[in-house]
């Protein structure tokens, strides 16, 4: 009796989804194989079961023809053996025993694994992408949507730097934006490689300093908290406000991507995005206070 393994089933059913899997006579399913079929909601039947009796061959009773009946009525002629013929005794020739030869099937190793269902893939489907390593998820998975937001945010920062540079704007502002971009790229790397983000300074401020200055800009810059933007405040201020809102959108995407039950994983990334939002608010306050102009001219805050 040969066992049917899970690997054999994965290979056999790699491109089909039958409603029923019939176990051939003389075969058994391993526990892992049975669980695999149950996970795919495939009903299991044994060959010769009630459901599949119509597949079995039913012996057909042969109808005798009239000629055959007449032949049966005629007496068989008496057989006479020729004289002086040696008597031959028929002996049964022994038949070789039927031996079941095990067939070894080499199942190719799958290249990818579904992150959600642990299903195997030999080729990457077009609607899926790699989450990390050989783990695949659909392209609309929350983690992939978060990565898209993070990627777009980095593009906005680079575009803001280019526009400010083209307008011969503040170099100190471009430098602070470079610090924001550096932090975002580190965040992308840590998320993909599943590494913890190290707590570092942003635009020269620690997390505690970012929080304090963002909550009390009047104390540090003599500017009211969250001054509503207006076109009269200039292009640089408009760019900073746009980046602040983009960071907020990315933070929401992170909360959706890392929400697991009643808790959140990757709290380091969510916290870092919150601090970056504070950093953009501080940069807006610095801009209104003329801080960047003074920094470009060699002055102090």
Secondary structure, DSSP 8 states (H G I E B T S, - for coil): -EEE-HHHHHHHTTT---SEEEE-TTEEE-HHHHHHHHHTT-EEEETT-GGGGGGS---------HHHHHHHHS--------TT--------------------------SEEETTT--EESS--TTEEEEETTEEEETTSHHHHHHHHHHHHHHHHHHHHHHHHHTT--HHHHHHHHHHHHHHHHHHHHHHHT-------BTTB-HHHHHHHHH-HHHHHS--TT----GGG-HHHHHHHHHHHHHHHHHHHHHHHTEETTEES-HHHHHHHHHHHHHHHHHHHHHHTTHHHHHHTT---
